[in-house]
Amino acid sequence: MKQISCDLTKIQYQTEINAPVERVYEYYTNPNNIQEAWPQDIVKESEDISGSRNEEGSEMRVKGQYMGKEEEMRLQVVDKEQNRRLVTRQIQGPFKKWDSIQEFQGNGTNTTQVRHSIDFELPTTGKIANMLSGSQADNKIRQALEQAGQTVKHRLESAQV
């Protein structure tokens, strides 16, 4: 599913979670859950910094470890449709471009389809450019996205009552 044009990379991950769409959307879009779901060797901290969690224009901070160097990324919610879609964009951080698109589709039962894609572009200079080739970044982000998806699936499905 990878598409590359110029230096822009798109990574997609899809999963089906046996939980209602409202619950899946709430978990996935809570900035405080990013550090819980993503691998600890990548995301160290995540938090809402604007006080209006997941509303358009709200911001979150994600501190991470990238090839042994600590980096901070600030993301802004640029599009939101309750229980359907959340789009965040890096407004400050190590990447030249970083857009995260999460789409949710409930089928009226307790099953939710989640599609998460990340469009990113590595900078041409700076710490990340010096440490990662395009394929290394692609593989690391793909593995982290898949692991995060599996972690969320496991947490939400094992919490069913």
N, C-alpha and C positions, 0 to 999 in steps of 0.2 A: 504493500500500500504506500510505500515511500514515493514521493514525487520530488524531484530536484530541478530547480530552474535557477541558473546563476548560482549564487551562494545560499539561496533560500532553501531550507529543508522543511518538509511537512511530515510529521510523524502522527499516525493515527492508531488508536486502540479502541476496540469495542468489547463490551461484555454485557451479559445479562445477569441481573441481580434479582433474586427472589425476595423482593420487598416492594412496598408501594412507592410510586414515583415521588410522592411528597417527602417521604423519609429519605430516599436516595438523594434527591435534590438538596435537601437540607444538610445532609452529611457532606456531600461533595462540595458544596458551595460555602461551607463554613471555613474561613481562613485559619481558624485554630486547629482544624483537622489536617491541614497540609502536612505539618511536621509529623503527625501520627501515621499518615498513610504512605508518604514518600520514604524511600530508604534513608536511614540515619546518616549514611556516609555522604548524602547529598544535601538534605534539608535539615538544618539544625534548629531553626526557630521560624515560626510563622505567626503573624498576628494582624488583626484589623487595626489600622492606625487613624481611621477617620471618624469612628463612632457611628457610622451609618452602614453597617455591614451589608455588603452585596447590593447596595443600591447603585444605580448608575452614577458614576463620579466618585464613588467611595474608593479608598485606597487600602492596600495591605502591604506588609513588609515580609519578605522571605529572606532569611539569612541561610547561606549554604556553604558547603565545602566543595570546591571544584578543583580537582587535582592537587589537593593539599593546601590550597589558598582559600581563605574566607572571603566571600563576596556577599553583597546585599543587593537585592532586587526589590524595587517598588513597583507594584502592579496596580492598575486602575481598572475598575469595572466600566467597560465601554458599551455593553449591551446586556440586557437582562430581560428574560421572559419567565416568570414564575413557573417552576416545575417543568420547563421546556428547554431553557438555554441560558448559559452564562458565558460571556466573553470578557477576558481580562487581557490587558496589554501592558507590557513593561514600559514605564515612563522614566525609570532610572535604573541602571544596572549594567551588568557585564556584557550583555548581548547587543548586537546592532539592532536586532528586532526579536521580539518574543510576544506572540499572541497565543493565548490558550482558549480554545473553544470547547465547551462542554455542552452536549445536547442530550436530552432525556426524553424517552418516550414510554409512557405507561400504556398498558393495553386494557385498562379497566379491571385488571386482576392484581395480584401481588407480584407481578413481574415487570421489571423496568429494563429497557434497553438503554445503555449508556454509550455514547460515542464521544471520545475525547481526542481532540487533535491539537497539536502544537506546531505552529509555524515559527521557525526561528532562523536567524542569520547570525553567524559568528562575526565578531568584529575583525577588522584587518590588523588592528594593533591592540596592545594591552595584554593583561595577564592571561586571559582565556585564549586569545589568538596564539600566544607563545606556547601554551601548554597542550592544546588539543588540535588535532587535525579535524577536518570535517567529518570523516568516518568515525573517529573516536567519539566526538561529541554526539553524533547521530546514534551510535550504539549505546552510549551511556544514558542518553535521554530516553531512548526507546525502552531500554531495560527498566529504568526508573518508572516510566509511565505504566508499563505492564505490571510491575510490582505494586505500584500504588493502586491500580485497578483491582488486582487480586486481593490486596489488603482490605480495601473498602468492601468488596464482595463478601469476603470471609467475615468481617466484623458485622455487617448488616444482616447476613443470613444466619449467623450463629446467635444473634441477639433476638431472633424471632421468638415470640411467646405463643 
